[in-house]
Amino acid sequence: MIPLFGLAVLLYAQAAQLILYLRRSDLDGRAETTWWEWVRKPELAEGRVADIIRYTQSGVSSAKQIRSRFDEIRTALIALIDRRTKFLGTLVAAAPLLGLLGTVLGMLQTFFGISTSGGGETAGVVAAGISEALVTTQTGLTIALPGLFVVMMIQRQRHCLEAKLARLESLTLSHYKFD
């Protein structure tokens, strides 16, 4: 049970950190007309979108440079999210496996108790071993299922962030007319 507890703490602490990172990284959800105005007049832009617009527009002379700068931003934001999401997925997958390990250990304890105990104590030893086996399995699944939903929520937020970046890139490229 101690490894399961440690895994749960690690899983949910990492998930909370990643959710906070996503909230800090999220682009302003304003209307597209506002973004279009900001792309045309970067000095009016606010927040994280302002930083991105100013970085992608300062000193550019081609659409290729703008795309390259958006690729840099995408790599900086999305790559970290992807790495941490994979780690969270691994922790979620490990929880039921640790529960299964507890099941196996509980059954081993049961069989050991049966082989070493005399007549009247066998029922108590069997019940204790099976109880331990079932509790660890349940705990592993109880840790993994909410963790799976958290990972799915994080992936959805990641896709939204990526879509917003793509839309901002499209607006920026459509604003500039390069030869």
Backbone as a chain_set.jsonl record, in Angstrom:
{"seq": "MIPLFGLAVLLYAQAAQLILYLRRSDLDGRAETTWWEWVRKPELAEGRVADIIRYTQSGVSSAKQIRSRFDEIRTALIALIDRRTKFLGTLVAAAPLLGLLGTVLGMLQTFFGISTSGGGETAGVVAAGISEALVTTQTGLTIALPGLFVVMMIQRQRHCLEAKLARLESLTLSHYKFD", "coords": {"N": [[0.815, -1.202, 0.0], [2.021, 1.207, 0.615], [3.779, 1.821, -1.609], [1.735, 2.302, -3.504], [0.476, 4.529, -2.398], [2.596, 6.377, -2.572], [2.884, 6.47, -5.353], [0.39, 7.56, -6.042], [0.572, 10.119, -4.882], [2.747, 11.189, -6.34], [1.691, 11.034, -8.962], [-0.643, 12.72, -8.879], [0.459, 15.115, -7.993], [2.205, 15.766, -10.093], [0.295, 15.999, -12.117], [-1.19, 18.204, -11.198], [0.778, 20.202, -11.331], [1.184, 20.27, -14.1], [-1.33, 21.047, -15.03], [-1.473, 23.624, -13.919], [0.653, 24.785, -15.325], [-0.389, 24.671, -17.914], [-2.51, 26.443, -17.63], [-1.147, 28.833, -17.196], [0.137, 29.022, -19.636], [-1.886, 29.254, -21.436], [-3.49, 30.8, -24.147], [-5.021, 33.978, -24.686], [-8.505, 33.875, -24.726], [-10.037, 35.512, -26.376], [-12.233, 37.05, -28.82], [-11.885, 36.377, -32.333], [-11.767, 38.638, -33.896], [-10.606, 40.497, -32.205], [-8.035, 39.459, -31.918], [-7.231, 39.721, -34.557], [-7.136, 42.484, -34.785], [-5.078, 42.98, -32.978], [-2.948, 41.724, -34.282], [-2.63, 43.379, -36.476], [-2.049, 45.767, -35.15], [0.286, 45.534, -33.068], [1.02, 46.866, -30.702], [-1.275, 47.21, -29.237], [-1.917, 44.773, -28.22], [-2.393, 42.299, -25.61], [-1.215, 40.465, -22.731], [-0.138, 37.025, -22.938], [-0.516, 36.542, -25.632], [0.264, 38.958, -26.729], [3.052, 38.909, -26.345], [3.725, 36.794, -28.049], [2.828, 37.726, -30.556], [4.418, 40.03, -30.88], [6.984, 38.879, -30.852], [6.893, 37.21, -33.109], [6.54, 39.02, -35.155], [8.504, 40.97, -35.122], [11.075, 42.303, -36.941], [10.848, 40.604, -39.205], [11.048, 39.295, -42.529], [9.952, 37.59, -44.266], [7.473, 35.063, -44.986], [8.374, 32.614, -44.297], [10.097, 33.079, -42.144], [8.265, 33.911, -40.213], [6.746, 31.575, -39.917], [8.761, 29.919, -38.962], [9.328, 31.106, -36.491], [6.882, 30.726, -35.181], [6.965, 27.964, -35.097], [9.06, 27.621, -33.299], [7.879, 28.651, -30.956], [5.736, 26.887, -30.691], [7.133, 24.503, -30.305], [8.42, 25.073, -27.885], [6.259, 25.372, -26.092], [4.473, 23.137, -26.493], [6.036, 20.78, -26.559], [7.009, 20.331, -23.938], [4.604, 19.879, -22.593], [3.782, 17.531, -23.881], [5.839, 15.705, -23.135], [5.501, 15.59, -20.328], [2.883, 14.695, -20.192], [3.12, 12.132, -21.243], [4.66, 11.001, -19.213], [2.805, 11.158, -17.107], [0.873, 9.438, -18.151], [2.274, 7.05, -18.006], [2.505, 6.767, -15.23], [-0.206, 6.483, -14.593], [-0.727, 4.053, -15.859], [0.888, 2.434, -14.325], [-0.32, 2.276, -11.833], [-2.588, 0.34, -11.644], [-1.039, -1.897, -12.102], [0.677, -1.972, -9.911], [-1.281, -2.425, -8.011], [-2.042, -4.967, -8.819], [0.315, -6.306, -8.254], [0.2, -6.163, -5.475], [-1.988, -7.811, -5.124], [-0.953, -10.287, -5.927], [1.055, -10.589, -3.987], [-0.558, -10.669, -1.702], [-1.96, -13.059, -2.152], [0.173, -14.853, -2.133], [0.902, -14.585, 0.53], [-1.372, -15.663, 1.661], [-1.263, -18.352, 0.76], [1.127, -19.098, 1.963], [0.416, -18.813, 4.64], [-1.57, -20.775, 4.844], [-0.042, -23.051, 4.437], [1.643, -23.071, 6.666], [0.106, -22.861, 8.947], [-1.869, -24.328, 11.556], [-4.845, -26.354, 11.82], [-7.289, -24.666, 12.92], [-6.646, -21.96, 12.522], [-6.477, -21.418, 9.872], [-8.634, -20.344, 8.35], [-8.74, -17.641, 9.164], [-6.223, -16.711, 8.331], [-6.415, -17.09, 5.562], [-8.566, -15.365, 4.966], [-7.451, -12.865, 5.717], [-5.306, -12.634, 3.897], [-6.62, -12.69, 1.397], [-8.175, -10.422, 1.678], [-6.217, -8.411, 1.798], [-5.223, -8.697, -0.779], [-7.441, -7.965, -2.37], [-7.923, -5.33, -1.533], [-5.597, -3.934, -2.342], [-5.763, -4.186, -5.112], [-8.154, -2.806, -5.629], [-7.399, -0.263, -4.714], [-5.326, 0.395, -6.5], [-6.793, 0.583, -8.913], [-8.53, 2.624, -8.192], [-6.819, 4.759, -7.987], [-5.865, 4.919, -10.611], [-8.073, 5.336, -12.411], [-9.303, 8.023, -12.008], [-6.95, 9.386, -12.605], [-6.593, 8.773, -15.291], [-8.689, 10.221, -16.447], [-7.822, 12.801, -15.818], [-5.49, 12.958, -17.361], [-6.627, 12.816, -19.91], [-8.085, 15.218, -19.897], [-5.978, 17.051, -19.769], [-4.758, 16.528, -22.219], [-6.776, 17.419, -23.925], [-6.757, 20.181, -23.339], [-4.208, 20.773, -24.253], [-4.502, 20.323, -27.015], [-6.304, 22.371, -27.595], [-4.707, 24.616, -27.041], [-2.747, 24.285, -28.999], [-4.335, 24.573, -31.291], [-5.14, 27.248, -31.004], [-2.663, 28.521, -31.276], [-2.112, 27.849, -33.933], [-4.172, 29.206, -35.215], [-3.549, 31.868, -34.572], [-1.108, 32.046, -35.894], [-1.989, 31.748, -38.536], [-3.562, 34.08, -38.803], [-1.547, 35.99, -38.518], [0.124, 35.434, -40.719], [-1.652, 35.963, -42.795], [-1.902, 38.667, -42.58], [0.493, 39.787, -43.453], [1.899, 40.585, -46.559], [4.009, 39.139, -48.492], [6.62, 39.254, -50.931]], "CA": [[0.0, 0.0, 0.0], [2.898, 2.376, 0.653], [4.125, 2.217, -2.98], [0.551, 2.856, -4.151], [0.309, 5.88, -1.877], [3.647, 7.194, -3.188], [2.53, 6.651, -6.755], [-0.745, 8.491, -6.111], [1.079, 11.465, -4.579], [3.536, 11.609, -7.485], [0.785, 11.203, -10.099], [-1.513, 13.891, -8.766], [1.302, 16.315, -7.897], [2.629, 16.064, -11.463], [-0.892, 16.443, -12.854], [-1.506, 19.568, -10.75], [1.796, 21.079, -11.905], [0.946, 20.396, -15.527], [-2.549, 21.853, -15.204], [-1.091, 25.02, -13.653], [1.472, 25.223, -16.457], [-1.302, 24.905, -19.029], [-3.277, 27.68, -17.372], [-0.242, 29.968, -17.418], [0.496, 29.045, -21.054], [-3.061, 29.405, -22.281], [-3.619, 32.075, -24.854], [-6.253, 34.707, -24.414], [-9.619, 33.317, -25.477], [-10.887, 36.571, -26.924], [-12.778, 36.85, -30.163], [-10.914, 36.434, -33.419], [-11.642, 40.03, -34.352], [-9.651, 41.158, -31.303], [-6.702, 38.981, -32.312], [-6.919, 40.322, -35.853], [-6.759, 43.869, -34.49], [-3.769, 42.926, -32.322], [-1.941, 41.383, -35.292], [-2.417, 44.591, -37.268], [-1.448, 46.787, -34.273], [0.835, 44.765, -31.94], [1.123, 47.661, -29.469], [-2.541, 47.099, -28.505], [-2.071, 43.396, -27.726], [-2.247, 42.097, -24.166], [-0.953, 39.132, -22.196], [0.749, 36.079, -23.618], [-0.696, 36.741, -27.071], [1.088, 40.118, -27.084], [4.441, 38.453, -26.444], [3.856, 35.961, -29.246], [2.681, 38.588, -31.733], [5.602, 40.891, -31.002], [8.135, 38.047, -31.209], [6.779, 36.678, -34.468], [6.485, 40.08, -36.153], [9.636, 41.912, -35.075], [12.207, 42.07, -37.837], [10.66, 39.519, -40.169], [10.983, 39.75, -43.918], [9.342, 36.557, -45.105], [6.52, 34.172, -44.334], [9.16, 31.504, -43.744], [10.575, 33.499, -40.825], [7.121, 33.885, -39.297], [6.461, 30.147, -39.638], [9.854, 29.412, -38.135], [9.152, 31.613, -35.121], [5.748, 30.016, -34.592], [7.433, 26.605, -34.79], [9.824, 27.73, -32.048], [6.925, 28.826, -29.857], [5.005, 25.622, -30.572], [8.047, 23.533, -29.71], [8.658, 25.432, -26.48], [5.061, 25.149, -25.275], [3.826, 21.843, -26.663], [6.946, 19.665, -26.275], [7.0, 20.091, -22.493], [3.31, 19.279, -22.255], [3.79, 16.154, -24.378], [6.716, 14.88, -22.283], [4.889, 15.403, -19.011], [1.681, 13.89, -20.365], [3.588, 10.746, -21.378], [5.039, 10.56, -17.869], [1.558, 10.938, -16.37], [0.276, 8.21, -18.685], [3.031, 5.926, -17.447], [2.102, 6.624, -13.826], [-1.572, 5.949, -14.586], [-0.634, 2.629, -16.214], [1.576, 1.711, -13.256], [-1.171, 2.122, -10.644], [-3.227, -0.975, -11.564], [-0.009, -2.942, -12.029], [1.065, -2.061, -8.503], [-2.392, -3.094, -7.339], [-1.929, -6.389, -9.156], [1.429, -6.833, -7.457], [-0.34, -6.356, -4.133], [-2.837, -8.997, -5.179], [-0.075, -11.465, -5.959], [1.683, -10.716, -2.671], [-1.594, -11.11, -0.77], [-2.226, -14.484, -2.393], [1.34, -15.582, -1.628], [0.763, -14.599, 1.989], [-2.451, -16.604, 1.958], [-0.764, -19.72, 0.582], [2.129, -19.341, 2.999], [-0.328, -18.994, 5.887], [-2.232, -22.082, 4.803], [0.949, -24.123, 4.564], [2.322, -23.068, 7.958], [-0.799, -22.821, 10.092], [-2.588, -25.55, 11.912], [-6.26, -26.457, 11.531], [-8.287, -23.64, 13.192], [-6.219, -20.624, 12.131], [-6.414, -21.338, 8.409], [-9.671, -19.448, 7.821], [-8.327, -16.264, 9.43], [-5.077, -16.404, 7.468], [-6.931, -16.991, 4.194], [-9.366, -14.145, 4.882], [-6.548, -11.706, 5.765], [-4.559, -12.576, 2.64], [-7.525, -12.311, 0.307], [-8.557, -9.036, 1.928], [-5.101, -7.58, 1.353], [-5.159, -8.789, -2.23], [-8.527, -7.198, -2.962], [-7.767, -3.902, -1.208], [-4.559, -3.331, -3.19], [-6.309, -4.094, -6.477], [-9.118, -1.708, -5.631], [-6.66, 0.992, -4.557], [-4.65, 0.666, -7.779], [-7.79, 1.05, -9.876], [-9.061, 3.902, -7.703], [-5.814, 5.772, -8.33], [-5.683, 5.003, -12.064], [-9.219, 5.833, -13.169], [-9.322, 9.494, -12.055], [-5.738, 9.825, -13.291], [-6.849, 8.665, -16.725], [-9.519, 11.366, -16.826], [-6.98, 13.997, -15.74], [-4.624, 12.935, -18.546], [-7.467, 13.164, -21.058], [-8.379, 16.645, -19.79], [-4.745, 17.753, -20.121], [-4.588, 16.397, -23.666], [-7.747, 18.295, -24.564], [-6.257, 21.546, -23.203], [-3.048, 20.861, -25.135], [-5.003, 20.471, -28.38], [-6.868, 23.729, -27.692], [-3.574, 25.544, -27.112], [-2.145, 24.133, -30.32], [-5.264, 25.161, -32.269], [-5.06, 28.705, -30.872], [-1.4, 28.938, -31.889], [-2.258, 27.732, -35.386], [-5.043, 30.296, -35.676], [-2.775, 33.105, -34.475], [-0.137, 31.998, -36.995], [-2.739, 32.006, -39.767], [-3.895, 35.512, -38.84], [-0.312, 36.752, -38.726], [0.558, 35.24, -42.093], [-2.576, 36.624, -43.715], [-1.709, 40.117, -42.453], [1.664, 40.185, -44.203], [1.933, 40.269, -47.979], [5.422, 39.067, -48.882], [6.856, 39.003, -52.361]], "C": [[0.859, 1.269, 0.0], [3.349, 2.768, -0.756], [2.925, 2.816, -3.74], [0.299, 4.291, -3.683], [1.335, 6.83, -2.502], [3.359, 7.475, -4.649], [1.392, 7.649, -6.909], [-0.282, 9.919, -5.862], [1.857, 12.007, -5.78], [2.64, 11.908, -8.691], [-0.009, 12.497, -10.003], [-0.737, 15.19, -8.563], [1.779, 16.736, -9.291], [1.463, 16.59, -12.301], [-1.249, 17.883, -12.475], [-0.503, 20.564, -11.328], [1.537, 21.325, -13.391], [-0.309, 21.22, -15.818], [-2.255, 23.328, -14.951], [-0.239, 25.585, -14.788], [0.584, 25.533, -17.664], [-2.114, 26.185, -18.835], [-2.416, 28.91, -17.595], [0.076, 30.132, -18.906], [-0.677, 29.337, -21.959], [-3.101, 30.791, -22.898], [-4.971, 32.681, -24.534], [-7.37, 34.182, -25.302], [-10.55, 34.359, -26.067], [-11.338, 36.241, -28.343], [-11.688, 37.026, -31.215], [-10.725, 37.859, -33.944], [-10.66, 40.81, -33.488], [-8.232, 40.742, -31.679], [-6.283, 39.622, -33.632], [-6.471, 41.768, -35.672], [-5.362, 43.91, -33.862], [-2.66, 42.598, -33.32], [-1.624, 42.614, -36.138], [-1.737, 45.686, -36.455], [-0.925, 46.096, -33.012], [0.935, 45.547, -30.627], [-0.16, 47.615, -28.639], [-2.715, 45.739, -27.82], [-1.781, 43.31, -26.236], [-1.88, 40.652, -23.862], [0.028, 38.319, -23.02], [0.663, 36.234, -25.135], [0.161, 37.919, -27.539], [2.547, 39.71, -27.259], [4.663, 37.66, -27.729], [3.785, 36.822, -30.501], [3.931, 39.438, -31.93], [6.825, 40.088, -31.417], [8.062, 37.602, -32.668], [6.775, 37.76, -35.538], [7.713, 40.979, -36.171], [10.769, 41.452, -35.998], [12.052, 40.926, -38.814], [10.552, 40.085, -41.576], [10.372, 38.703, -44.84], [8.371, 35.719, -44.281], [7.254, 32.999, -43.694], [9.683, 31.849, -42.349], [9.44, 33.474, -39.8], [6.792, 32.445, -38.919], [7.516, 29.553, -38.712], [9.712, 29.863, -36.679], [7.947, 30.951, -34.435], [6.119, 28.567, -34.268], [8.245, 26.588, -33.498], [8.888, 27.813, -30.846], [6.177, 27.518, -29.614], [5.881, 24.565, -29.896], [8.252, 23.82, -28.224], [7.455, 25.104, -25.602], [4.578, 23.704, -25.307], [4.737, 20.679, -26.279], [6.969, 19.326, -24.781], [5.707, 19.412, -22.056], [3.28, 17.821, -22.688], [4.645, 15.233, -23.505], [6.06, 14.577, -20.94], [3.614, 14.569, -19.095], [2.05, 12.416, -20.528], [3.99, 10.189, -20.012], [3.802, 10.27, -17.024], [0.867, 9.659, -16.849], [0.969, 6.965, -18.154], [2.655, 5.689, -15.99], [0.697, 6.041, -13.715], [-1.547, 4.459, -14.894], [0.009, 1.81, -15.096], [0.675, 1.441, -12.051], [-1.888, 0.771, -10.602], [-2.212, -2.114, -11.495], [0.521, -3.093, -10.609], [-0.033, -2.721, -7.682], [-2.371, -4.587, -7.597], [-0.776, -7.039, -8.395], [0.986, -7.07, -6.023], [-1.249, -7.581, -4.064], [-2.0, -10.26, -5.132], [0.574, -11.668, -4.6], [0.677, -11.174, -1.622], [-1.913, -12.587, -0.929], [-1.05, -15.338, -1.931], [1.298, -15.689, -0.11], [-0.306, -15.606, 2.4], [-1.952, -18.043, 1.863], [0.299, -20.076, 1.614], [1.441, -19.595, 4.34], [-1.02, -20.34, 5.949], [-1.219, -23.187, 5.052], [1.591, -24.184, 5.939], [1.381, -23.14, 9.154], [-1.419, -24.185, 10.343], [-4.069, -25.358, 11.656], [-7.117, -25.223, 11.714], [-7.926, -22.251, 12.701], [-6.257, -20.408, 10.623], [-7.428, -20.345, 7.845], [-9.286, -17.986, 8.03], [-7.181, -15.829, 8.541], [-5.537, -16.215, 6.02], [-7.716, -15.693, 4.024], [-8.482, -12.901, 4.878], [-5.791, -11.55, 4.458], [-5.421, -12.14, 1.472], [-7.96, -10.855, 0.47], [-7.463, -8.081, 1.456], [-5.028, -7.558, -0.17], [-6.232, -7.918, -2.873], [-8.382, -5.697, -2.71], [-6.706, -3.254, -2.099], [-5.022, -3.205, -4.641], [-7.269, -2.917, -6.587], [-8.398, -0.361, -5.549], [-5.951, 1.371, -5.855], [-5.613, 1.192, -8.826], [-8.362, 2.402, -9.484], [-8.094, 5.048, -7.994], [-5.786, 6.001, -9.844], [-6.857, 5.651, -12.792], [-9.343, 7.357, -13.162], [-8.091, 10.062, -12.764], [-5.895, 9.782, -14.796], [-7.685, 9.839, -17.216], [-8.729, 12.67, -16.781], [-6.075, 14.083, -16.97], [-5.422, 13.322, -19.789], [-7.82, 14.653, -21.06], [-7.158, 17.472, -20.199], [-4.511, 17.684, -21.626], [-5.562, 17.304, -24.422], [-7.277, 19.757, -24.492], [-5.045, 21.78, -24.101], [-3.501, 21.08, -26.575], [-5.621, 21.859, -28.596], [-5.759, 24.766, -27.817], [-2.924, 25.482, -28.487], [-3.029, 24.748, -31.411], [-5.228, 26.695, -32.211], [-3.77, 29.241, -31.492], [-1.493, 28.889, -33.412], [-3.121, 28.866, -35.941], [-4.316, 31.631, -35.633], [-1.723, 33.169, -35.588], [-0.829, 32.315, -38.322], [-3.099, 33.486, -39.898], [-2.665, 36.361, -39.128], [0.16, 36.634, -40.163], [-0.361, 35.955, -43.091], [-2.446, 38.154, -43.667], [-0.558, 40.602, -43.33], [1.546, 39.714, -45.652], [3.396, 40.309, -48.419], [5.527, 38.777, -50.366], [7.55, 37.687, -52.567]], "O": [[0.458, 2.289, -0.559], [3.31, 3.954, -1.082], [3.098, 3.74, -4.534], [-0.049, 5.16, -4.483], [0.997, 7.942, -2.91], [3.566, 8.59, -5.127], [1.423, 8.493, -7.804], [-0.706, 10.836, -6.566], [1.652, 13.149, -6.19], [2.819, 12.925, -9.361], [-0.038, 13.281, -10.952], [-1.226, 16.26, -8.925], [1.76, 17.921, -9.627], [1.629, 17.515, -13.096], [-1.576, 18.689, -13.346], [-0.888, 21.648, -11.766], [1.656, 22.451, -13.874], [-0.327, 22.007, -16.764], [-2.734, 24.19, -15.688], [-0.401, 26.745, -15.166], [0.783, 26.536, -18.349], [-2.364, 26.918, -19.792], [-2.89, 29.917, -18.12], [0.263, 31.252, -19.382], [-0.487, 29.64, -23.136], [-2.791, 31.798, -22.262], [-5.922, 31.991, -24.166], [-7.19, 34.059, -26.514], [-11.741, 34.098, -26.236], [-10.876, 35.282, -28.962], [-10.702, 37.733, -31.003], [-9.636, 38.225, -34.385], [-9.957, 41.689, -33.987], [-7.333, 41.581, -31.749], [-5.129, 40.015, -33.804], [-5.534, 42.22, -36.33], [-4.56, 44.785, -34.187], [-1.556, 43.132, -33.217], [-0.464, 42.855, -36.474], [-0.939, 46.452, -36.995], [-1.615, 46.072, -31.993], [0.936, 44.946, -29.553], [-0.134, 47.948, -27.454], [-3.565, 45.585, -26.943], [-1.041, 44.118, -25.675], [-2.191, 39.739, -24.627], [0.9, 38.858, -23.702], [1.662, 36.074, -25.836], [0.724, 37.876, -28.633], [3.2, 40.123, -28.217], [5.672, 37.84, -28.411], [4.599, 36.66, -31.41], [4.44, 39.544, -33.046], [7.619, 40.547, -32.238], [9.069, 37.619, -33.375], [6.983, 37.459, -36.713], [7.937, 41.686, -37.153], [11.328, 40.367, -35.844], [13.052, 40.331, -39.217], [10.044, 41.186, -41.792], [10.285, 38.907, -46.05], [8.442, 35.677, -43.053], [6.816, 32.458, -42.678], [9.707, 30.989, -41.469], [9.637, 33.064, -38.656], [6.586, 32.134, -37.746], [7.204, 28.786, -37.8], [9.951, 29.086, -35.754], [7.997, 30.654, -33.242], [5.643, 28.009, -33.28], [8.135, 25.658, -32.699], [9.086, 27.125, -29.844], [6.007, 27.094, -28.471], [5.421, 23.827, -29.024], [8.254, 22.901, -27.405], [7.618, 24.61, -24.487], [4.306, 23.115, -24.261], [4.261, 19.687, -25.728], [6.951, 18.152, -24.413], [5.722, 18.484, -21.248], [2.803, 16.964, -21.943], [4.233, 14.121, -23.175], [6.07, 13.435, -20.479], [3.301, 13.818, -18.171], [1.357, 11.546, -20.001], [3.692, 9.037, -19.696], [3.749, 9.267, -16.313], [0.34, 8.892, -16.043], [0.326, 5.951, -17.886], [2.503, 4.544, -15.562], [0.434, 5.205, -12.85], [-2.264, 3.683, -14.262], [-0.292, 0.627, -14.938], [0.892, 0.47, -11.325], [-1.8, 0.094, -9.577], [-2.481, -3.162, -10.908], [0.785, -4.206, -10.154], [0.251, -3.488, -6.762], [-2.648, -5.382, -6.7], [-0.881, -8.181, -7.948], [1.359, -8.075, -5.419], [-1.269, -8.295, -3.062], [-2.302, -11.19, -4.384], [0.641, -12.795, -4.108], [1.012, -11.974, -0.748], [-2.114, -13.289, 0.062], [-1.25, -16.428, -1.395], [1.612, -16.732, 0.465], [-0.143, -16.319, 3.39], [-2.184, -18.852, 2.761], [0.366, -21.212, 2.083], [1.84, -20.489, 5.086], [-1.051, -20.976, 7.003], [-1.492, -24.14, 5.781], [2.045, -25.251, 6.349], [1.818, -23.449, 10.262], [-1.478, -25.052, 9.471], [-4.486, -24.256, 11.298], [-7.656, -24.741, 10.718], [-8.819, -21.432, 12.482], [-6.078, -19.28, 10.164], [-7.094, -19.578, 6.942], [-9.497, -17.17, 7.133], [-7.168, -14.7, 8.05], [-5.097, -15.289, 5.338], [-7.539, -14.995, 3.025], [-8.736, -11.972, 4.111], [-5.649, -10.433, 3.96], [-5.006, -11.319, 0.654], [-8.096, -10.138, -0.521], [-7.74, -7.077, 0.801], [-4.797, -6.509, -0.771], [-5.947, -7.202, -3.833], [-8.688, -4.887, -3.585], [-6.902, -2.131, -2.564], [-4.705, -2.225, -5.314], [-7.196, -2.13, -7.531], [-8.765, 0.58, -6.254], [-5.974, 2.533, -6.262], [-5.294, 2.137, -9.548], [-8.646, 3.234, -10.346], [-8.519, 6.181, -8.222], [-5.695, 7.14, -10.302], [-6.643, 6.444, -13.709], [-9.479, 7.945, -14.235], [-8.174, 11.088, -13.438], [-5.389, 10.654, -15.502], [-7.418, 10.391, -18.284], [-8.941, 13.55, -17.615], [-5.913, 15.156, -17.552], [-4.934, 14.078, -20.629], [-7.85, 15.279, -22.12], [-7.292, 18.478, -20.895], [-4.11, 18.673, -22.239], [-5.203, 17.889, -25.444], [-7.387, 20.488, -25.476], [-4.879, 22.871, -24.648], [-2.948, 21.926, -27.279], [-5.471, 22.447, -29.668], [-5.865, 25.695, -28.618], [-2.591, 26.515, -29.068], [-2.523, 25.371, -32.345], [-5.28, 27.359, -33.246], [-3.775, 30.282, -32.15], [-1.005, 29.788, -34.097], [-2.833, 29.415, -37.004], [-4.447, 32.439, -36.552], [-1.481, 34.235, -36.154], [-0.298, 33.071, -39.136], [-2.959, 34.073, -40.971], [-2.73, 37.33, -39.885], [0.556, 37.631, -40.767], [0.099, 36.484, -44.103], [-2.838, 38.845, -44.608], [-0.619, 41.697, -43.888], [1.143, 38.583, -45.922], [3.946, 41.377, -48.686], [4.656, 38.149, -50.969], [7.83, 37.309, -53.705]]}, "num_chains": 1, "name": "protein.A"}
